[in-house]
């Protein structure tokens, strides 16, 4: 397995592992509706990331190029995710919830938005350590892998 194949597989497995960990944490904490909504959005985004990196890995192994159908799906998902952001923002503002549940829900939702930006718009992680605010602030933001693919 070459370096790129290994990297793509690690990204796919890592995103899926994070998704599973968040589901486990949510189930054990028994939180309210706001947290459920925040978790749900984050899990949807992480699932999309895991599937995308898995797809890219499979394409590399098979030595195939990205299909037009996959590009169309990614474009639709980018727009659906934006609609979800608006809907969830409205829901979060009208949900009556305990303060700590609402804060956790908003935090998870914001984390999901950052992941959405990282996948569909701009690359927010650089280097081996992943997210590094010093590197991020010192560089011009690069388009994400998905953004490059669907902007063609």
KOLFIMAR-717315 format. One record per atom (N, C-alpha, C, O): atom name; residue in one letter; x negated, y negated, z; chain. Coordinates in nm, 3 decimals, decimal comma. Example, Ala and Ser with C-alpha at 12.3 -4.5 7.8 and 13.67 -1.06 7.14 Angstrom:
BEGIN
atome|residu|x|y|z|chaine
N|a|-1,319|0,569|0,780|A;
CA|a|-1,230|0,450|0,780|A;
C|a|-1,320|0,330|0,780|A;
O|a|-1,424|0,332|0,846|A;
N|s|-1,285|0,225|0,708|A;
CA|s|-1,367|0,106|0,714|A;
C|s|-1,290|-0,003|0,787|A;
O|s|-1,341|-0,114|0,804|A;
// end
This chain:
BEGIN
atome|residu|x|y|z|chaine
N|x|-0,085|0,117|0,000|A;
CA|x|0,000|0,000|0,000|A;
C|x|-0,090|-0,123|0,000|A;
O|x|-0,176|-0,139|0,087|A;
N|x|-0,068|-0,211|-0,099|A;
CA|x|-0,153|-0,330|-0,106|A;
C|x|-0,104|-0,437|-0,007|A;
O|x|-0,003|-0,419|0,061|A;
N|x|-0,178|-0,545|0,000|A;
CA|x|-0,153|-0,650|0,099|A;
C|x|-0,015|-0,715|0,081|A;
O|x|0,054|-0,740|0,180|A;
N|x|0,025|-0,741|-0,042|A;
CA|x|0,155|-0,806|-0,067|A;
C|x|0,269|-0,712|-0,032|A;
O|x|0,367|-0,753|0,030|A;
N|x|0,258|-0,586|-0,071|A;
CA|x|0,361|-0,488|-0,038|A;
C|x|0,379|-0,478|0,114|A;
O|x|0,491|-0,475|0,165|A;
N|x|0,266|-0,472|0,183|A;
CA|x|0,270|-0,462|0,329|A;
C|x|0,335|-0,585|0,391|A;
O|x|0,413|-0,574|0,485|A;
N|x|0,302|-0,702|0,338|A;
CA|x|0,359|-0,828|0,389|A;
C|x|0,510|-0,833|0,369|A;
O|x|0,584|-0,869|0,461|A;
N|x|0,556|-0,795|0,250|A;
CA|x|0,700|-0,796|0,222|A;
C|x|0,774|-0,697|0,311|A;
O|x|0,882|-0,728|0,362|A;
N|x|0,717|-0,579|0,328|A;
CA|x|0,780|-0,478|0,413|A;
C|x|0,783|-0,525|0,559|A;
O|x|0,883|-0,505|0,628|A;
N|x|0,676|-0,586|0,605|A;
CA|x|0,673|-0,640|0,742|A;
C|x|0,778|-0,748|0,761|A;
O|x|0,843|-0,753|0,865|A;
N|x|0,795|-0,836|0,661|A;
CA|x|0,897|-0,940|0,671|A;
C|x|1,037|-0,879|0,679|A;
O|x|1,118|-0,919|0,762|A;
N|x|1,064|-0,781|0,593|A;
CA|x|1,196|-0,716|0,592|A;
C|x|1,224|-0,647|0,725|A;
O|x|1,332|-0,663|0,782|A;
N|x|1,128|-0,571|0,773|A;
CA|x|1,147|-0,498|0,898|A;
C|x|1,154|-0,595|1,016|A;
O|x|1,234|-0,576|1,108|A;
N|x|1,072|-0,698|1,014|A;
CA|x|1,071|-0,797|1,122|A;
C|x|1,204|-0,870|1,135|A;
O|x|1,254|-0,889|1,246|A;
N|x|1,260|-0,912|1,023|A;
CA|x|1,389|-0,981|1,026|A;
C|x|1,499|-0,887|1,076|A;
O|x|1,586|-0,928|1,153|A;
N|x|1,494|-0,761|1,032|A;
CA|x|1,595|-0,665|1,075|A;
C|x|1,580|-0,634|1,225|A;
O|x|1,679|-0,620|1,296|A;
N|x|1,457|-0,623|1,271|A;
CA|x|1,433|-0,599|1,414|A;
C|x|1,484|-0,715|1,498|A;
O|x|1,543|-0,694|1,604|A;
N|x|1,462|-0,837|1,452|A;
CA|x|1,511|-0,955|1,523|A;
C|x|1,664|-0,953|1,528|A;
O|x|1,724|-0,983|1,631|A;
N|x|1,725|-0,918|1,418|A;
CA|x|1,871|-0,908|1,410|A;
C|x|1,922|-0,807|1,514|A;
O|x|2,016|-0,837|1,588|A;
N|x|1,862|-0,690|1,519|A;
CA|x|1,902|-0,586|1,615|A;
C|x|1,881|-0,633|1,759|A;
O|x|1,964|-0,607|1,846|A;
N|x|1,770|-0,701|1,783|A;
CA|x|1,742|-0,751|1,918|A;
C|x|1,847|-0,853|1,962|A;
O|x|1,892|-0,849|2,076|A;
N|x|1,885|-0,943|1,872|A;
CA|x|1,987|-1,042|1,906|A;
C|x|2,122|-0,976|1,933|A;
O|x|2,194|-1,019|2,024|A;
N|x|2,157|-0,875|1,856|A;
CA|x|2,282|-0,803|1,880|A;
C|x|2,278|-0,737|2,018|A;
O|x|2,376|-0,744|2,094|A;
N|x|2,167|-0,673|2,050|A;
CA|x|2,152|-0,608|2,180|A;
C|x|2,164|-0,709|2,294|A;
O|x|2,234|-0,685|2,393|A;
N|x|2,095|-0,821|2,281|A;
CA|x|2,098|-0,924|2,385|A;
C|x|2,240|-0,977|2,403|A;
O|x|2,287|-0,992|2,516|A;
N|x|2,308|-1,004|2,294|A;
CA|x|2,444|-1,056|2,304|A;
C|x|2,536|-0,957|2,375|A;
O|x|2,616|-0,995|2,461|A;
N|x|2,524|-0,830|2,339|A;
CA|x|2,610|-0,727|2,399|A;
C|x|2,584|-0,711|2,549|A;
O|x|2,676|-0,682|2,625|A;
N|x|2,460|-0,729|2,591|A;
CA|x|2,429|-0,711|2,733|A;
C|x|2,464|-0,834|2,818|A;
O|x|2,488|-0,820|2,938|A;
N|x|2,466|-0,954|2,758|A;
CA|x|2,491|-1,075|2,836|A;
C|x|2,638|-1,106|2,857|A;
O|x|2,672|-1,182|2,948|A;
N|x|2,726|-1,051|2,776|A;
CA|x|2,870|-1,072|2,791|A;
C|x|2,903|-1,222|2,795|A;
O|x|2,960|-1,272|2,892|A;
N|x|2,867|-1,292|2,689|A;
CA|x|2,890|-1,436|2,679|A;
C|x|3,026|-1,465|2,614|A;
O|x|3,098|-1,373|2,576|A;
N|x|3,059|-1,591|2,602|A;
CA|x|3,190|-1,632|2,553|A;
C|x|3,195|-1,656|2,402|A;
O|x|3,106|-1,616|2,328|A;
N|x|3,302|-1,723|2,361|A;
CA|x|3,332|-1,744|2,218|A;
C|x|3,229|-1,831|2,148|A;
O|x|3,191|-1,802|2,035|A;
N|x|3,183|-1,938|2,211|A;
CA|x|3,085|-2,026|2,147|A;
C|x|2,956|-1,950|2,117|A;
O|x|2,898|-1,965|2,010|A;
N|x|2,913|-1,869|2,212|A;
CA|x|2,792|-1,789|2,190|A;
C|x|2,813|-1,686|2,082|A;
O|x|2,723|-1,660|2,002|A;
N|x|2,931|-1,627|2,078|A;
CA|x|2,963|-1,530|1,974|A;
C|x|2,953|-1,593|1,835|A;
O|x|2,899|-1,533|1,743|A;
N|x|3,003|-1,714|1,822|A;
CA|x|2,998|-1,784|1,693|A;
C|x|2,853|-1,816|1,656|A;
O|x|2,811|-1,793|1,542|A;
N|x|2,775|-1,868|1,752|A;
CA|x|2,634|-1,898|1,727|A;
C|x|2,555|-1,774|1,691|A;
O|x|2,477|-1,775|1,596|A;
N|x|2,576|-1,665|1,767|A;
CA|x|2,510|-1,537|1,739|A;
C|x|2,549|-1,487|1,600|A;
O|x|2,464|-1,441|1,524|A;
N|x|2,676|-1,496|1,568|A;
CA|x|2,724|-1,444|1,440|A;
C|x|2,655|-1,513|1,323|A;
O|x|2,611|-1,448|1,228|A;
N|x|2,646|-1,646|1,330|A;
CA|x|2,580|-1,719|1,222|A;
C|x|2,433|-1,679|1,211|A;
O|x|2,383|-1,654|1,102|A;
N|x|2,365|-1,672|1,324|A;
CA|x|2,224|-1,635|1,324|A;
C|x|2,205|-1,494|1,267|A;
O|x|2,113|-1,471|1,189|A;
N|x|2,290|-1,402|1,305|A;
CA|x|2,280|-1,264|1,257|A;
C|x|2,306|-1,257|1,107|A;
O|x|2,238|-1,182|1,036|A;
N|x|2,402|-1,333|1,058|A;
CA|x|2,429|-1,336|0,913|A;
C|x|2,306|-1,384|0,837|A;
O|x|2,269|-1,326|0,735|A;
N|x|2,243|-1,489|0,886|A;
CA|x|2,125|-1,544|0,820|A;
C|x|2,008|-1,445|0,826|A;
O|x|1,939|-1,424|0,727|A;
N|x|1,986|-1,384|0,943|A;
CA|x|1,877|-1,287|0,955|A;
C|x|1,900|-1,165|0,866|A;
O|x|1,805|-1,111|0,809|A;
N|x|2,024|-1,122|0,852|A;
CA|x|2,056|-1,010|0,764|A;
C|x|2,024|-1,046|0,618|A;
O|x|1,968|-0,965|0,545|A;
N|x|2,060|-1,166|0,578|A;
CA|x|2,029|-1,211|0,442|A;
C|x|1,878|-1,213|0,420|A;
O|x|1,830|-1,171|0,314|A;
N|x|1,803|-1,260|0,518|A;
CA|x|1,657|-1,262|0,506|A;
C|x|1,599|-1,122|0,495|A;
O|x|1,511|-1,097|0,413|A;
N|x|1,647|-1,031|0,579|A;
CA|x|1,598|-0,894|0,575|A;
C|x|1,629|-0,828|0,441|A;
O|x|1,544|-0,760|0,383|A;
N|x|1,749|-0,848|0,392|A;
CA|x|1,786|-0,790|0,263|A;
C|x|1,705|-0,850|0,148|A;
O|x|1,666|-0,779|0,055|A;
N|x|1,680|-0,980|0,155|A;
CA|x|1,602|-1,046|0,051|A;
C|x|1,460|-0,989|0,046|A;
O|x|1,411|-0,954|-0,061|A;
N|x|1,394|-0,981|0,162|A;
CA|x|1,256|-0,930|0,164|A;
C|x|1,252|-0,782|0,126|A;
O|x|1,156|-0,738|0,062|A;
N|x|1,354|-0,706|0,163|A;
CA|x|1,362|-0,565|0,120|A;
C|x|1,374|-0,556|-0,031|A;
O|x|1,308|-0,473|-0,094|A;
N|x|1,458|-0,640|-0,088|A;
CA|x|1,477|-0,644|-0,233|A;
C|x|1,347|-0,679|-0,304|A;
O|x|1,311|-0,616|-0,403|A;
N|x|1,277|-0,779|-0,253|A;
CA|x|1,149|-0,819|-0,314|A;
C|x|1,047|-0,706|-0,304|A;
O|x|0,969|-0,685|-0,397|A;
N|x|1,046|-0,634|-0,194|A;
CA|x|0,956|-0,520|-0,176|A;
C|x|0,987|-0,411|-0,278|A;
O|x|0,897|-0,358|-0,343|A;
N|x|1,114|-0,379|-0,294|A;
CA|x|1,155|-0,275|-0,390|A;
C|x|1,118|-0,316|-0,532|A;
O|x|1,071|-0,234|-0,611|A;
N|x|1,139|-0,443|-0,565|A;
CA|x|1,101|-0,491|-0,699|A;
C|x|0,951|-0,474|-0,722|A;
O|x|0,910|-0,433|-0,830|A;
N|x|0,872|-0,506|-0,623|A;
CA|x|0,726|-0,495|-0,636|A;
C|x|0,684|-0,350|-0,654|A;
O|x|0,599|-0,320|-0,738|A;
N|x|0,742|-0,261|-0,578|A;
CA|x|0,710|-0,118|-0,587|A;
C|x|0,747|-0,064|-0,726|A;
O|x|0,671|0,012|-0,787|A;
N|x|0,864|-0,103|-0,774|A;
CA|x|0,912|-0,054|-0,903|A;
C|x|0,855|-0,132|-1,022|A;
O|x|0,875|-0,095|-1,137|A;
N|x|0,782|-0,239|-0,991|A;
CA|x|0,725|-0,326|-1,094|A;
C|x|0,835|-0,383|-1,186|A;
O|x|0,823|-0,382|-1,308|A;
N|x|0,941|-0,431|-1,122|A;
CA|x|1,054|-0,491|-1,193|A;
C|x|1,063|-0,639|-1,159|A;
O|x|1,006|-0,684|-1,059|A;
N|x|1,133|-0,713|-1,242|A;
CA|x|1,155|-0,854|-1,214|A;
C|x|1,294|-0,873|-1,153|A;
O|x|1,379|-0,784|-1,159|A;
N|x|1,314|-0,988|-1,095|A;
CA|x|1,441|-1,019|-1,030|A;
C|x|1,552|-1,027|-1,133|A;
O|x|1,536|-1,086|-1,240|A;
N|x|1,665|-0,967|-1,101|A;
CA|x|1,778|-0,968|-1,194|A;
C|x|1,853|-1,101|-1,185|A;
O|x|1,850|-1,168|-1,082|A;
N|x|1,918|-1,137|-1,293|A;
CA|x|2,000|-1,259|-1,293|A;
C|x|2,114|-1,247|-1,193|A;
O|x|2,154|-1,346|-1,132|A;
N|x|2,166|-1,126|-1,177|A;
CA|x|2,274|-1,103|-1,081|A;
C|x|2,229|-1,135|-0,938|A;
O|x|2,303|-1,198|-0,862|A;
N|x|2,109|-1,094|-0,902|A;
CA|x|2,055|-1,123|-0,769|A;
C|x|2,038|-1,273|-0,749|A;
O|x|2,066|-1,325|-0,642|A;
N|x|1,992|-1,342|-0,852|A;
CA|x|1,976|-1,487|-0,844|A;
C|x|2,112|-1,554|-0,823|A;
O|x|2,124|-1,647|-0,744|A;
N|x|2,213|-1,507|-0,894|A;
CA|x|2,348|-1,562|-0,878|A;
C|x|2,400|-1,539|-0,736|A;
O|x|2,460|-1,628|-0,676|A;
N|x|2,376|-1,420|-0,683|A;
CA|x|2,419|-1,390|-0,546|A;
C|x|2,351|-1,484|-0,447|A;
O|x|2,417|-1,536|-0,357|A;
N|x|2,222|-1,505|-0,462|A;
CA|x|2,149|-1,595|-0,372|A;
C|x|2,199|-1,738|-0,382|A;
O|x|2,207|-1,808|-0,280|A;
N|x|2,233|-1,782|-0,501|A;
CA|x|2,290|-1,917|-0,516|A;
C|x|2,424|-1,929|-0,445|A;
O|x|2,451|-2,029|-0,378|A;
N|x|2,507|-1,827|-0,459|A;
CA|x|2,638|-1,827|-0,392|A;
C|x|2,619|-1,825|-0,240|A;
O|x|2,686|-1,899|-0,168|A;
N|x|2,528|-1,741|-0,192|A;
CA|x|2,503|-1,733|-0,048|A;
C|x|2,454|-1,867|0,007|A;
O|x|2,492|-1,906|0,117|A;
N|x|2,369|-1,935|-0,068|A;
CA|x|2,321|-2,066|-0,021|A;
C|x|2,437|-2,161|0,000|A;
O|x|2,440|-2,236|0,098|A;
N|x|2,533|-2,160|-0,092|A;
CA|x|2,649|-2,249|-0,079|A;
C|x|2,745|-2,201|0,031|A;
O|x|2,798|-2,283|0,106|A;
N|x|2,766|-2,071|0,040|A;
CA|x|2,853|-2,018|0,146|A;
C|x|2,796|-2,047|0,284|A;
O|x|2,871|-2,076|0,378|A;
N|x|2,666|-2,039|0,297|A;
CA|x|2,602|-2,070|0,426|A;
C|x|2,625|-2,216|0,464|A;
O|x|2,644|-2,247|0,581|A;
N|x|2,622|-2,306|0,366|A;
CA|x|2,649|-2,447|0,393|A;
C|x|2,794|-2,466|0,440|A;
O|x|2,821|-2,542|0,533|A;
N|x|2,886|-2,396|0,375|A;
CA|x|3,026|-2,404|0,416|A;
C|x|3,042|-2,351|0,558|A;
O|x|3,114|-2,409|0,639|A;
N|x|2,974|-2,240|0,589|A;
CA|x|2,979|-2,185|0,725|A;
C|x|2,925|-2,286|0,828|A;
O|x|2,979|-2,296|0,938|A;
N|x|2,821|-2,358|0,793|A;
CA|x|2,766|-2,458|0,885|A;
C|x|2,872|-2,562|0,919|A;
O|x|2,888|-2,599|1,035|A;
N|x|2,944|-2,609|0,818|A;
CA|x|3,048|-2,710|0,840|A;
C|x|3,160|-2,650|0,926|A;
O|x|3,203|-2,712|1,023|A;
N|x|3,207|-2,530|0,890|A;
CA|x|3,317|-2,466|0,964|A;
C|x|3,277|-2,440|1,109|A;
O|x|3,355|-2,466|1,200|A;
N|x|3,157|-2,389|1,129|A;
CA|x|3,112|-2,358|1,266|A;
C|x|3,095|-2,486|1,347|A;
O|x|3,127|-2,488|1,466|A;
N|x|3,046|-2,592|1,285|A;
CA|x|3,034|-2,720|1,355|A;
C|x|3,171|-2,766|1,405|A;
O|x|3,184|-2,812|1,518|A;
N|x|3,272|-2,755|1,320|A;
CA|x|3,408|-2,793|1,359|A;
C|x|3,458|-2,701|1,470|A;
O|x|3,515|-2,748|1,569|A;
N|x|3,439|-2,569|1,455|A;
CA|x|3,483|-2,475|1,557|A;
C|x|3,417|-2,500|1,691|A;
O|x|3,483|-2,498|1,795|A;
N|x|3,288|-2,524|1,690|A;
CA|x|3,215|-2,547|1,814|A;
C|x|3,267|-2,671|1,887|A;
O|x|3,268|-2,676|2,010|A;
N|x|3,311|-2,771|1,811|A;
CA|x|3,358|-2,893|1,875|A;
C|x|3,498|-2,878|1,935|A;
O|x|3,534|-2,955|2,024|A;
N|x|3,576|-2,780|1,889|A;
CA|x|3,712|-2,765|1,943|A;
C|x|3,728|-2,647|2,039|A;
O|x|3,831|-2,633|2,104|A;
N|x|3,626|-2,562|2,047|A;
CA|x|3,634|-2,446|2,136|A;
C|x|3,621|-2,492|2,280|A;
O|x|3,530|-2,566|2,316|A;
N|x|3,715|-2,445|2,363|A;
CA|x|3,699|-2,472|2,506|A;
C|x|3,620|-2,355|2,564|A;
O|x|3,660|-2,239|2,555|A;
N|x|3,510|-2,389|2,621|A;
CA|x|3,419|-2,286|2,668|A;
C|x|3,344|-2,338|2,790|A;
O|x|3,340|-2,458|2,814|A;
N|x|3,287|-2,247|2,866|A;
CA|x|3,203|-2,288|2,978|A;
C|x|3,082|-2,363|2,923|A;
O|x|3,038|-2,337|2,811|A;
N|x|3,031|-2,455|3,001|A;
CA|x|2,918|-2,537|2,955|A;
C|x|2,798|-2,452|2,913|A;
O|x|2,738|-2,477|2,809|A;
N|x|2,763|-2,352|2,995|A;
CA|x|2,644|-2,272|2,961|A;
C|x|2,669|-2,189|2,835|A;
O|x|2,576|-2,169|2,756|A;
N|x|2,791|-2,141|2,814|A;
CA|x|2,822|-2,067|2,692|A;
C|x|2,812|-2,158|2,570|A;
O|x|2,759|-2,119|2,466|A;
N|x|2,864|-2,279|2,583|A;
CA|x|2,858|-2,374|2,472|A;
C|x|2,714|-2,413|2,440|A;
O|x|2,678|-2,422|2,323|A;
N|x|2,632|-2,434|2,541|A;
CA|x|2,491|-2,469|2,518|A;
C|x|2,415|-2,354|2,451|A;
O|x|2,336|-2,376|2,359|A;
N|x|2,440|-2,231|2,497|A;
CA|x|2,376|-2,115|2,434|A;
C|x|2,424|-2,101|2,290|A;
O|x|2,344|-2,076|2,200|A;
N|x|2,554|-2,118|2,269|A;
CA|x|2,609|-2,109|2,133|A;
C|x|2,550|-2,213|2,040|A;
O|x|2,514|-2,181|1,926|A;
N|x|2,538|-2,336|2,087|A;
CA|x|2,480|-2,442|2,004|A;
C|x|2,333|-2,413|1,976|A;
O|x|2,286|-2,433|1,864|A;
N|x|2,260|-2,367|2,076|A;
CA|x|2,119|-2,333|2,057|A;
C|x|2,100|-2,224|1,952|A;
O|x|2,013|-2,234|1,866|A;
N|x|2,182|-2,120|1,961|A;
CA|x|2,173|-2,011|1,863|A;
C|x|2,212|-2,058|1,724|A;
O|x|2,150|-2,020|1,625|A;
N|x|2,314|-2,141|1,718|A;
CA|x|2,358|-2,196|1,591|A;
C|x|2,248|-2,282|1,528|A;
O|x|2,222|-2,272|1,408|A;
N|x|2,183|-2,366|1,609|A;
CA|x|2,073|-2,448|1,558|A;
C|x|1,957|-2,361|1,510|A;
O|x|1,894|-2,392|1,408|A;
N|x|1,928|-2,253|1,583|A;
CA|x|1,825|-2,159|1,540|A;
C|x|1,863|-2,098|1,406|A;
O|x|1,778|-2,082|1,318|A;
N|x|1,990|-2,064|1,389|A;
CA|x|2,039|-2,012|1,262|A;
C|x|2,023|-2,112|1,149|A;
O|x|1,988|-2,075|1,037|A;
N|x|2,048|-2,239|1,178|A;
CA|x|2,032|-2,344|1,076|A;
C|x|1,885|-2,357|1,036|A;
O|x|1,854|-2,372|0,917|A;
N|x|1,795|-2,352|1,133|A;
CA|x|1,652|-2,358|1,103|A;
C|x|1,613|-2,239|1,014|A;
O|x|1,538|-2,256|0,918|A;
N|x|1,663|-2,120|1,047|A;
CA|x|1,635|-2,002|0,963|A;
C|x|1,693|-2,020|0,824|A;
O|x|1,630|-1,982|0,725|A;
N|x|1,813|-2,076|0,815|A;
CA|x|1,875|-2,102|0,684|A;
C|x|1,786|-2,195|0,601|A;
O|x|1,761|-2,167|0,484|A;
N|x|1,739|-2,302|0,661|A;
CA|x|1,649|-2,395|0,590|A;
C|x|1,522|-2,322|0,548|A;
O|x|1,474|-2,341|0,436|A;
N|x|1,468|-2,240|0,637|A;
CA|x|1,346|-2,165|0,609|A;
C|x|1,365|-2,069|0,491|A;
O|x|1,274|-2,054|0,410|A;
N|x|1,480|-2,005|0,482|A;
CA|x|1,505|-1,910|0,373|A;
C|x|1,544|-1,977|0,242|A;
O|x|1,492|-1,942|0,136|A;
N|x|1,633|-2,073|0,249|A;
CA|x|1,696|-2,123|0,127|A;
C|x|1,644|-2,259|0,078|A;
O|x|1,674|-2,298|-0,034|A;
N|x|1,567|-2,329|0,158|A;
CA|x|1,523|-2,463|0,115|A;
C|x|1,372|-2,480|0,123|A;
O|x|1,304|-2,489|0,021|A;
N|x|1,319|-2,484|0,246|A;
CA|x|1,177|-2,513|0,264|A;
C|x|1,111|-2,410|0,354|A;
O|x|1,170|-2,362|0,451|A;
N|x|0,988|-2,378|0,320|A;
CA|x|0,910|-2,285|0,401|A;
C|x|0,868|-2,357|0,529|A;
O|x|0,799|-2,459|0,524|A;
N|x|0,910|-2,304|0,642|A;
CA|x|0,879|-2,367|0,770|A;
C|x|0,774|-2,291|0,850|A;
O|x|0,731|-2,338|0,956|A;
N|x|0,730|-2,176|0,801|A;
CA|x|0,627|-2,100|0,872|A;
C|x|0,504|-2,090|0,784|A;
O|x|0,511|-2,056|0,666|A;
N|x|0,390|-2,121|0,845|A;
CA|x|0,263|-2,120|0,773|A;
C|x|0,160|-2,048|0,856|A;
O|x|0,161|-2,055|0,979|A;
N|x|0,071|-1,977|0,790|A;
CA|x|-0,038|-1,910|0,858|A;
C|x|0,006|-1,781|0,923|A;
O|x|0,120|-1,737|0,910|A;
N|x|-0,087|-1,721|0,994|A;
CA|x|-0,061|-1,593|1,059|A;
C|x|0,029|-1,607|1,180|A;
O|x|0,100|-1,512|1,215|A;
N|x|0,028|-1,722|1,244|A;
CA|x|0,106|-1,739|1,366|A;
C|x|0,252|-1,767|1,339|A;
O|x|0,334|-1,763|1,431|A;
N|x|0,288|-1,795|1,214|A;
CA|x|0,428|-1,825|1,181|A;
C|x|0,453|-1,974|1,194|A;
O|x|0,394|-2,054|1,123|A;
N|x|0,541|-2,010|1,284|A;
CA|x|0,580|-2,150|1,300|A;
C|x|0,475|-2,225|1,381|A;
O|x|0,448|-2,190|1,496|A;
N|x|0,416|-2,327|1,320|A;
CA|x|0,317|-2,410|1,387|A;
C|x|0,350|-2,554|1,355|A;
O|x|0,333|-2,599|1,241|A;
N|x|0,397|-2,627|1,453|A;
CA|x|0,445|-2,764|1,432|A;
C|x|0,334|-2,856|1,380|A;
O|x|0,362|-2,945|1,300|A;
N|x|0,208|-2,836|1,424|A;
CA|x|0,099|-2,921|1,376|A;
C|x|0,075|-2,903|1,227|A;
O|x|0,058|-3,000|1,153|A;
N|x|0,074|-2,777|1,184|A;
CA|x|0,056|-2,749|1,041|A;
C|x|0,175|-2,801|0,962|A;
O|x|0,159|-2,859|0,855|A;
N|x|0,295|-2,781|1,016|A;
CA|x|0,418|-2,823|0,949|A;
C|x|0,423|-2,974|0,930|A;
O|x|0,461|-3,021|0,823|A;
N|x|0,385|-3,049|1,032|A;
CA|x|0,387|-3,195|1,023|A;
C|x|0,276|-3,249|0,934|A;
O|x|0,289|-3,357|0,876|A;
N|x|0,166|-3,176|0,923|A;
CA|x|0,052|-3,222|0,846|A;
C|x|0,059|-3,189|0,698|A;
O|x|-0,027|-3,232|0,621|A;
N|x|0,159|-3,113|0,656|A;
CA|x|0,169|-3,070|0,517|A;
C|x|0,297|-3,122|0,454|A;
O|x|0,395|-3,153|0,522|A;
N|x|0,293|-3,131|0,323|A;
CA|x|0,416|-3,156|0,249|A;
C|x|0,492|-3,023|0,248|A;
O|x|0,434|-2,918|0,220|A;
N|x|0,621|-3,028|0,277|A;
CA|x|0,699|-2,904|0,281|A;
C|x|0,701|-2,837|0,145|A;
O|x|0,722|-2,902|0,042|A;
N|x|0,678|-2,707|0,145|A;
CA|x|0,682|-2,628|0,022|A;
C|x|0,820|-2,565|0,009|A;
O|x|0,886|-2,535|0,109|A;
N|x|0,863|-2,545|-0,115|A;
CA|x|0,990|-2,476|-0,138|A;
C|x|0,979|-2,334|-0,084|A;
O|x|0,873|-2,272|-0,089|A;
N|x|1,091|-2,284|-0,032|A;
CA|x|1,094|-2,145|0,016|A;
C|x|1,092|-2,051|-0,104|A;
O|x|1,113|-2,092|-0,218|A;
N|x|1,067|-1,925|-0,077|A;
CA|x|1,063|-1,823|-0,181|A;
C|x|1,197|-1,813|-0,254|A;
O|x|1,201|-1,804|-0,377|A;
N|x|1,306|-1,815|-0,178|A;
CA|x|1,440|-1,808|-0,240|A;
C|x|1,466|-1,933|-0,323|A;
O|x|1,518|-1,924|-0,434|A;
N|x|1,430|-2,049|-0,270|A;
CA|x|1,452|-2,174|-0,342|A;
C|x|1,378|-2,175|-0,476|A;
O|x|1,432|-2,218|-0,577|A;
N|x|1,254|-2,129|-0,474|A;
CA|x|1,178|-2,120|-0,600|A;
C|x|1,247|-2,028|-0,700|A;
O|x|1,254|-2,057|-0,819|A;
N|x|1,298|-1,917|-0,649|A;
CA|x|1,362|-1,817|-0,734|A;
C|x|1,493|-1,869|-0,795|A;
O|x|1,517|-1,849|-0,914|A;
N|x|1,575|-1,935|-0,716|A;
CA|x|1,706|-1,977|-0,769|A;
C|x|1,701|-2,114|-0,837|A;
O|x|1,800|-2,157|-0,896|A;
N|x|1,588|-2,182|-0,829|A;
CA|x|1,574|-2,311|-0,896|A;
C|x|1,525|-2,297|-1,041|A;
O|x|1,521|-2,394|-1,116|A;
N|x|1,489|-2,176|-1,078|A;
CA|x|1,435|-2,154|-1,214|A;
C|x|1,541|-2,178|-1,319|A;
O|x|1,515|-2,164|-1,439|A;
// end
